[in-house]
Amino acid sequence: MKCKLCGYQFDIKQAVQSCASCPLTKNCPLVRCPNCNYEWPLDSEESNKLVPLTSLKKGEKGKISTICTSQTEYLKKIISMGIMPGMTIEMIRRFPTLLCQIGFSQFALDDEIAKYILVSRIN
Amino acid sequence: MKIIERMKNINSTKDCCHDENVCLSKEYNKIILVGSPNVGKSALFNALTDSYVTVSNYPGTTVGIAKTTTSIEGKNYEVIDTPGMYSLLSITEEEKISRKIVFSYAKDIIIHVVDAKNIERMLPLTLQLIEANFSVILVLNLMDELDKYKIKINIEKLGKKLKIPVIPTIATKEVGVNELKTAINTYRKLPQKQILLTYSARIEKKIEEVIKLPLKYHQQSLRSIALLLLQDETTEIEFIPVTKTFTSKINIIKTDVENGKSYPFLYEIALARQQKATEITSHTLSQQNSKKTSIVDELNELMINPWTGIPILIVVIYIGLYQIVGKFGAGYAVDFIENIIFKNYINPFFIHTITSLIPWKIVQNLFVGEYGMLTLGVRYAVAIILPIVGTFFFVFAIIEDSGYLPRLAMLIDRVFKKIGLSGRAVIPMVLGLGCSTMATMVTRTLPTKRERIMATILLALAIPCSAQLGVLFTLLVQYPNALMVWGFVIITIFLLVGYLGAKLLPGNPPIFFMEVPPLRLPTFSNIIIKTYARIVWYLKEVLPLFILASFILWVGQIIGLFNLLVWGLSYPIKLLGLPEKTAVAFIFGFFRRDFGAAGLYDMHKAGLFTVNQLTIAIISMTLFPACIAQGLMMVKERGKKMGVAIFIFCITAAFIVGFSTNLTFILFKIHL
C-alpha cells in the first residue's frame, strides 16, 4: 500500500509494527505510515464514516467507536471516566471548551483529548 | 435542630494527615465510602454519622480523608469518607489515596455510592470492587433525580444480579439511611469466591500466569491485583511492593510472544467490564424518553457562553467579593468589631486585668503591649481577619454549592492554558482568594505534578487571600488610581509568571477534562454548616500562629533581634522608597500576609504613608507568600526543596516588583 502523504510504499504488516506502542491496534480503524507517521482510515465502509469527536457540530450526536491513542495516560483518563465505545455522545457546546453529554452526565473536555475519541455520526 | 447538633460534631471529624494508614484506629470495624466525585459520598457520610464533612456541588471536595466513629444499632464503626475515584486504575494523587485505603481495609465494609441515574457508567467500579472480593454494598444515591428523568430501576433484580445488597437513598434528605444501617449490621459475606465477570480466554490465561508469581498480598484480592498489574505499570500501583525481577516478569507476561508488542489489556478489560455493566443495567433499568429544556439548562448555557458568561462572572465578583466581602465584611463588620467592641470593651478589659494581675512591665507587654498576644494577636485574628474570611467562606459556599465553579472552569480554560494550567485549576485559585493555605492543599486535585507546581507558585505569589484583600481594599478604596495600579501590576505578574513558568517547566501542557455536575439550588443549612466548619478550621489554623507571632515579636524586641531585623530590612525598604517603619509590617508579613497588611492599615491610619508609598507597600505585600501556614503547607504538599524554593522566589519577586514600581513612579513622575 502507498502512503497518502509521502507516497512511501509499504506492506500492511509494516504499518502494524509502527503502531506497536499503541494498545489499540486491534480495534483501530487507522493505518500509520512507517515512514512519516501520517495516519488515515483504512478503506472500508465503516471506518470511512469515523470522525474525531472534535468535528461534531453543536447538537450533533455520535456513537463512540474507538478511543485511538498510543498515550496510555489519555486512554486511562478517558475510560476510567466511563466514556467507552458503544455509548452515544452528544455535543452540547463547542466554545470555549467542548461540552458533551453521555447518558445524564456532562463532560467538559478540550480538543487535545477529544481528538482521540472517534465517533460515527448519528442522524 | 439538626444543624446545631452537627456543628457540635464538627470537631470530632478530622481531616486526616498525609499518611492515612497511620491515623486510622485499629479497634473499630471500618465502613469505607467510595465512588466517583460528586455522587454524594460526603452527604451520606454526614447522614450516617451526624457529623460534618464539607459537601458541595463540586467534584473533588474531599481532599484527604475524613473519618469519625459512630454507633450503628449498638455496634461501633469507624466511618471513612474517601476522595472521589472513578476506577481502581488511579490517575490523580487523591484517587491513589482512595485506592490504597480500599485495599488496606479489604476485610471491612465498603460502600460504593453511585449516582442512580448514571448507574450504567458507574457500575464498572462496583464490578471491580466485587472482583477484589470486598464486602461491597451498592448505594444508589440521588434517587429523587430519577423521577425527573422518568427512570425506573428494579433494585431487587439488580441486587440479585450483583449478589450484593443494593440500597436506594437520598442522602441529603436522609432517606434510606436506616435501611443502609441495617444492611451494614446484617452484612454476611458469601463464603466462597465468586466470579461475576469472566474475561476473554486470553486474558484469563494471563491472569492465571500473574497469580502464579510470588507476590505477598491478601489472597482474597489476588485476581483483582493481577488485573491491575496487567493494565498498568507496576510503578503506578504504589501500594504493592514489587521487586525489579517481579516487574520484568510481569512485563514478559504482558508482551505478546509472536510480534513483541504489548497486549491492549487496559482497553480490553475496561471494555469487557463496560459490556457487563450495560448488560446488567439493560435488565434492571427502564426509561421513558423525555427531553425538555428547562430554565436550568438556559442558565447553564448563559454561564458557559463567553458573551454572557464573562458579564455573569463580573457580577458574581462584584456582588460576592466587592459588596459582601469587601463592603460588608471588611467594612461594616470589621469597623463594628474593631472600633466598637474591641476598642471600647475588650482591649480596656484585657489591659486592666493584666496590669492588675502582673506587676512586671515586661511581662505585661507580652500580653497587652504594642505586639501583645491579646491586644495584637487576638485583635488582628478576631476583629480584622475573621469577619472578612467568614464572609468570604459564606459567599464561596453559595458559589460552590450552586455548581458554578465547573462552569467557570470551562469558561476560563483557554486563558489558563496559556499559563500552564487547565480550567480545573480555577478551584484552588478562587479558593485562594479566600485562604491560600486551604487552596494550596486543594492543588492536590490537579492531575499532573507540573500543574500542581504552577498552581502553588501562583497561589503563593499573586493570589491575595481574602483577609489580605479585605484590608487592602479598605486601604485602597479611597484612592481609585492606586487600586487600578495595584490591580494592573498583580494581574500582569500573575500572567507573566504563569506564562514564563509554562515555558520553562518541563513536561506536557495540561489537558482539560472534567465532569460537569448539574446546577443545583444551594440549601441554606448546608451553606451555614459549611461556612461554620471552614471558620473553625481557619481559627484553629490561624489563631495559634497569630499568638506565636506576637510572642516571637515580643522576644525579638527584648533581645534586640527584632531591631536587628528591622535594621537589616531598612535598606531594601529604602530602595522601595518606603518609610523605615514599614519593615515592621513586612516582618509581620512573613508570619501572615494579612497580618502585615493589617500592620500597613495601622500605619496608614497614623498618616505615615503617601499614596505612592502605600501602593508600593501593598504591591510588595501582596506578592509575599500568604503566611507561615501556607509556607508549611507548600513544604508538606510539594516537598522541602520545592516549598522553600517557591517561598524564596516569592520574597525576591516581591522586592523586585516593588522596586521597579517605585522606579517607574519616580521616572515618570507619577503621583497617585
Boltz contact constraints between the chains, C-beta under 6 A:
constraints:
  - contact:
      token1: [A, 20]
      token2: [B, 261]
      max_distance: 6.0
  - contact:
      token1: [A, 23]
      token2: [B, 264]
      max_distance: 6.0
  - contact:
      token1: [A, 23]
      token2: [B, 266]
      max_distance: 6.0
  - contact:
      token1: [A, 23]
      token2: [B, 267]
      max_distance: 6.0
  - contact:
      token1: [A, 24]
      token2: [B, 264]
      max_distance: 6.0
  - contact:
      token1: [A, 24]
      token2: [B, 267]
      max_distance: 6.0
  - contact:
      token1: [A, 76]
      token2: [B, 89]
      max_distance: 6.0
  - contact:
      token1: [A, 76]
      token2: [B, 91]
      max_distance: 6.0
  - contact:
      token1: [A, 77]
      token2: [B, 91]
      max_distance: 6.0
  - contact:
      token1: [A, 79]
      token2: [B, 270]
      max_distance: 6.0
  - contact:
      token1: [A, 80]
      token2: [B, 86]
      max_distance: 6.0
  - contact:
      token1: [A, 80]
      token2: [B, 87]
      max_distance: 6.0
  - contact:
      token1: [A, 80]
      token2: [B, 89]
      max_distance: 6.0
  - contact:
      token1: [A, 81]
      token2: [B, 86]
      max_distance: 6.0
  - contact:
      token1: [A, 82]
      token2: [B, 121]
      max_distance: 6.0
  - contact:
      token1: [A, 84]
      token2: [B, 274]
      max_distance: 6.0
  - contact:
      token1: [A, 93]
      token2: [B, 304]
      max_distance: 6.0
  - contact:
      token1: [A, 96]
      token2: [B, 306]
      max_distance: 6.0
  - contact:
      token1: [A, 96]
      token2: [B, 411]
      max_distance: 6.0
  - contact:
      token1: [A, 96]
      token2: [B, 414]
      max_distance: 6.0
  - contact:
      token1: [A, 97]
      token2: [B, 410]
      max_distance: 6.0
  - contact:
      token1: [A, 97]
      token2: [B, 413]
      max_distance: 6.0
  - contact:
      token1: [A, 103]
      token2: [B, 118]
      max_distance: 6.0
  - contact:
      token1: [A, 103]
      token2: [B, 121]
      max_distance: 6.0
  - contact:
      token1: [A, 104]
      token2: [B, 117]
      max_distance: 6.0
  - contact:
      token1: [A, 104]
      token2: [B, 118]
      max_distance: 6.0
  - contact:
      token1: [A, 105]
      token2: [B, 118]
      max_distance: 6.0
  - contact:
      token1: [A, 105]
      token2: [B, 515]
      max_distance: 6.0
  - contact:
      token1: [A, 106]
      token2: [B, 516]
      max_distance: 6.0
  - contact:
      token1: [A, 107]
      token2: [B, 515]
      max_distance: 6.0
  - contact:
      token1: [A, 108]
      token2: [B, 410]
      max_distance: 6.0
  - contact:
      token1: [A, 108]
      token2: [B, 514]
      max_distance: 6.0
  - contact:
      token1: [A, 108]
      token2: [B, 516]
      max_distance: 6.0
  - contact:
      token1: [A, 109]
      token2: [B, 513]
      max_distance: 6.0
  - contact:
      token1: [A, 110]
      token2: [B, 511]
      max_distance: 6.0
  - contact:
      token1: [A, 110]
      token2: [B, 512]
      max_distance: 6.0
  - contact:
      token1: [A, 112]
      token2: [B, 511]
      max_distance: 6.0
  - contact:
      token1: [A, 113]
      token2: [B, 511]
      max_distance: 6.0
  - contact:
      token1: [A, 113]
      token2: [B, 513]
      max_distance: 6.0
